[in-house]
């Protein structure tokens, strides 16, 4: 039977009968856009023969892109052209020669997982609206906890390692003084935390955001390899106590951003136990070495930490963003710290087990199902496949180090222990010059100039920076499983080609 056509209902001049969206046209647009993504991103942007980027300065790019938003919508063929322009002028982080950040490459399984979650548009706070993704997150966290070496624990996925570090700092403070949740900062002593001088800048940001204050982050000296000195940590703790401050947290780093250094966790854990301090390990970058039986020794002692930040979107290529905070405490400390007991969301008289409504462990309300990307990749590759991904990255790094040592004009800052390879390129004009102030001043200009040339050419992308008294040098990081030995050779050849006339 055909339903009878109902007369139009008009409210405030708006017809309410039927949807206003043209579903057929929308479906066709999605289909055509997916075809474009497949051709221009999945296939073309990962081709080593294509450019890493089509560089344009900001004012020129504003002219090339139609950025204006108008009163009336635009036809689908024009929207597809805009999509094409967005792809064309964006950096191809999936390209095998994108070495610019601590993420890179295309994981096909993670990409499909992202397509699914974008289409479903879930929010992970209650089981009733996100049943599958809550169970997936629980399963992934459990496996990550196993790899850390804890018998039990808790955790949550967050929008970035910086947020995970902030969570950990706040959790450690709550553990030290639970009444802060209700009474705030006014009744607290001056709290002090300790981190390596090579720690991620998010520690200062978190201290500022949480009202602890950046002056109360005591930075501990590092050795020549960038590792925290345990004896200096203990001195800083006693200094803080002597000043009348209240030490509550030590943040160790497993995989520093620039040098890729791993702090000595066992020795730091000994100090934390003696001093009664929470030990957080920022393993956002280096945590993925736990997947490798050969290289997990880099994080020896991590099982003694109270909390760990670990980003699978980096070395394991789970797709930005995919970042977990893991907590050893299994007494619902996360929920106690962050719960606000919103009665319109976390009703206790629901018809299912409300322990699966994990949103009250989060400072967010809406939260993306980021664990699903990592879960899909893990299901596809298995733990052994993820281990191979780590081992291959470190092997390629080793190859590049040996090539740097062989070639004229290339000089390592130090022998790396992870995949951060820091080196200078010394052009022919400087190779006979004595290493003095003039030499270093001139060398400081080389990496930025070569970076400009490679960006404008689009041949590769590689980061550079000065660091703790060292003038600008390149920092090459191997992550993507699409990277080959040929790409390592190309990187050195291209730098030499771009810089030999300087």
Secondary structure as the mmCIF struct_conf table of DSSP 4:
data_model
#
loop_
_struct_conf.conf_type_id
_struct_conf.id
_struct_conf.beg_label_comp_id
_struct_conf.beg_label_asym_id
_struct_conf.beg_label_seq_id
_struct_conf.end_label_comp_id
_struct_conf.end_label_asym_id
_struct_conf.end_label_seq_id
HELX_LH_PP_P HELX_LH_PP_P1 UNK A 2 UNK A 8
STRN STRN1 UNK A 10 UNK A 11
TURN_TY1_P TURN_TY1_P1 UNK A 12 UNK A 13
STRN STRN2 UNK A 14 UNK A 15
BEND BEND1 UNK A 17 UNK A 18
BEND BEND2 UNK A 21 UNK A 21
HELX_RH_AL_P HELX_RH_AL_P1 UNK A 23 UNK A 37
HELX_RH_PI_P HELX_RH_PI_P1 UNK A 38 UNK A 43
BEND BEND3 UNK A 44 UNK A 44
TURN_TY1_P TURN_TY1_P2 UNK A 45 UNK A 46
TURN_TY1_P TURN_TY1_P3 UNK A 48 UNK A 49
BEND BEND4 UNK A 50 UNK A 50
BEND BEND5 UNK A 52 UNK A 52
HELX_RH_AL_P HELX_RH_AL_P2 UNK A 58 UNK A 64
BEND BEND6 UNK A 65 UNK A 65
BEND BEND7 UNK A 71 UNK A 72
HELX_RH_AL_P HELX_RH_AL_P3 UNK A 76 UNK A 89
BEND BEND8 UNK A 90 UNK A 90
TURN_TY1_P TURN_TY1_P4 UNK A 93 UNK A 94
BEND BEND9 UNK A 95 UNK A 95
TURN_TY1_P TURN_TY1_P5 UNK A 96 UNK A 97
STRN STRN3 UNK A 98 UNK A 99
BEND BEND10 UNK A 100 UNK A 102
HELX_RH_AL_P HELX_RH_AL_P4 UNK A 108 UNK A 120
TURN_TY1_P TURN_TY1_P6 UNK A 121 UNK A 121
TURN_TY1_P TURN_TY1_P7 UNK A 124 UNK A 125
TURN_TY1_P TURN_TY1_P8 UNK A 127 UNK A 129
HELX_RH_AL_P HELX_RH_AL_P5 UNK A 131 UNK A 148
TURN_TY1_P TURN_TY1_P9 UNK A 149 UNK A 149
BEND BEND11 UNK A 151 UNK A 152
STRN STRN4 UNK A 154 UNK A 158
BEND BEND12 UNK A 159 UNK A 160
HELX_RH_AL_P HELX_RH_AL_P6 UNK A 161 UNK A 176
TURN_TY1_P TURN_TY1_P10 UNK A 178 UNK A 179
HELX_RH_AL_P HELX_RH_AL_P7 UNK A 180 UNK A 183
BEND BEND13 UNK A 185 UNK A 185
TURN_TY1_P TURN_TY1_P11 UNK A 186 UNK A 187
STRN STRN5 UNK A 191 UNK A 196
TURN_TY1_P TURN_TY1_P12 UNK A 197 UNK A 198
BEND BEND14 UNK A 199 UNK A 199
TURN_TY1_P TURN_TY1_P13 UNK A 201 UNK A 201
HELX_RH_AL_P HELX_RH_AL_P8 UNK A 202 UNK A 209
TURN_TY1_P TURN_TY1_P14 UNK A 210 UNK A 211
BEND BEND15 UNK A 212 UNK A 212
HELX_RH_3T_P HELX_RH_3T_P1 UNK A 214 UNK A 216
STRN STRN6 UNK A 217 UNK A 220
HELX_LH_PP_P HELX_LH_PP_P2 UNK A 221 UNK A 221
STRN STRN7 UNK A 222 UNK A 222
TURN_TY1_P TURN_TY1_P15 UNK A 224 UNK A 225
BEND BEND16 UNK A 226 UNK A 226
STRN STRN8 UNK A 228 UNK A 228
HELX_RH_AL_P HELX_RH_AL_P9 UNK A 230 UNK A 242
TURN_TY1_P TURN_TY1_P16 UNK A 243 UNK A 244
STRN STRN9 UNK A 246 UNK A 253
STRN STRN10 UNK A 254 UNK A 254
BEND BEND17 UNK A 255 UNK A 255
TURN_TY1_P TURN_TY1_P17 UNK A 257 UNK A 259
STRN STRN11 UNK A 262 UNK A 262
HELX_RH_AL_P HELX_RH_AL_P10 UNK A 265 UNK A 275
TURN_TY1_P TURN_TY1_P18 UNK A 276 UNK A 276
STRN STRN12 UNK A 278 UNK A 283
TURN_TY1_P TURN_TY1_P19 UNK A 284 UNK A 285
HELX_RH_3T_P HELX_RH_3T_P2 UNK A 286 UNK A 291
TURN_TY1_P TURN_TY1_P20 UNK A 293 UNK A 295
HELX_RH_3T_P HELX_RH_3T_P3 UNK A 296 UNK A 299
TURN_TY1_P TURN_TY1_P21 UNK A 300 UNK A 301
HELX_RH_3T_P HELX_RH_3T_P4 UNK A 302 UNK A 304
BEND BEND18 UNK A 306 UNK A 306
STRN STRN13 UNK A 307 UNK A 311
TURN_TY1_P TURN_TY1_P22 UNK A 312 UNK A 313
BEND BEND19 UNK A 314 UNK A 314
TURN_TY1_P TURN_TY1_P23 UNK A 315 UNK A 316
BEND BEND20 UNK A 320 UNK A 321
STRN STRN14 UNK A 323 UNK A 327
BEND BEND21 UNK A 328 UNK A 328
BEND BEND22 UNK A 331 UNK A 332
HELX_RH_AL_P HELX_RH_AL_P11 UNK A 333 UNK A 338
TURN_TY1_P TURN_TY1_P24 UNK A 343 UNK A 345
BEND BEND23 UNK A 346 UNK A 346
TURN_TY1_P TURN_TY1_P25 UNK A 348 UNK A 349
BEND BEND24 UNK A 351 UNK A 352
HELX_RH_3T_P HELX_RH_3T_P5 UNK A 354 UNK A 356
HELX_RH_3T_P HELX_RH_3T_P6 UNK A 358 UNK A 361
BEND BEND25 UNK A 362 UNK A 363
BEND BEND26 UNK A 365 UNK A 366
TURN_TY1_P TURN_TY1_P26 UNK A 370 UNK A 370
HELX_RH_AL_P HELX_RH_AL_P12 UNK A 371 UNK A 406
BEND BEND27 UNK A 407 UNK A 407
TURN_TY1_P TURN_TY1_P27 UNK A 408 UNK A 409
STRN STRN15 UNK A 410 UNK A 412
BEND BEND28 UNK A 413 UNK A 414
BEND BEND29 UNK A 417 UNK A 419
STRN STRN16 UNK A 420 UNK A 425
HELX_RH_3T_P HELX_RH_3T_P7 UNK A 428 UNK A 430
TURN_TY1_P TURN_TY1_P28 UNK A 431 UNK A 432
BEND BEND30 UNK A 433 UNK A 433
BEND BEND31 UNK A 435 UNK A 436
HELX_RH_AL_P HELX_RH_AL_P13 UNK A 437 UNK A 457
TURN_TY1_P TURN_TY1_P29 UNK A 458 UNK A 458
BEND BEND32 UNK A 459 UNK A 459
STRN STRN17 UNK A 461 UNK A 467
TURN_TY1_P TURN_TY1_P30 UNK A 468 UNK A 469
STRN STRN18 UNK A 470 UNK A 477
TURN_TY1_P TURN_TY1_P31 UNK A 481 UNK A 482
HELX_RH_AL_P HELX_RH_AL_P14 UNK A 485 UNK A 499
TURN_TY1_P TURN_TY1_P32 UNK A 500 UNK A 501
#
